[in-house]
Amino acid sequence: MSVQGICVGSFVGMASVIGLSAAGSLSTYWAGLVVAFPKDAQYKLTLKGLEICDQIDGRNQYGLACWSGMTSRGMGELLQRILEKVKT
């Protein structure tokens, strides 16, 4: 199969080789180890979240949501989560 003269099969083959190489490297260096992520790791404060928090003035929530590619509701939840983390 080819898309504009590029053989798609070769990309699939390269992806397979890269994936196997990465898995081999990880199993060599990390074999037997357990990597644990905290349950709330996805909710940790990020630089983007802190930047948004610095720019909020109470009236520009929708504008910041559009700027960051979020919905207005998602922006509200993010701001609420940030303020809860900052308080504690």
ABEGO torsion letter per residue (X at the ends): XBBGGBBAAAAAAAAAAAAAAAAAAAAAAABGBBBBBBAAAAABBBAAAAAAAAABAGAAAAAAAAAAGBBAAAAAAAAAAAAAAAAX
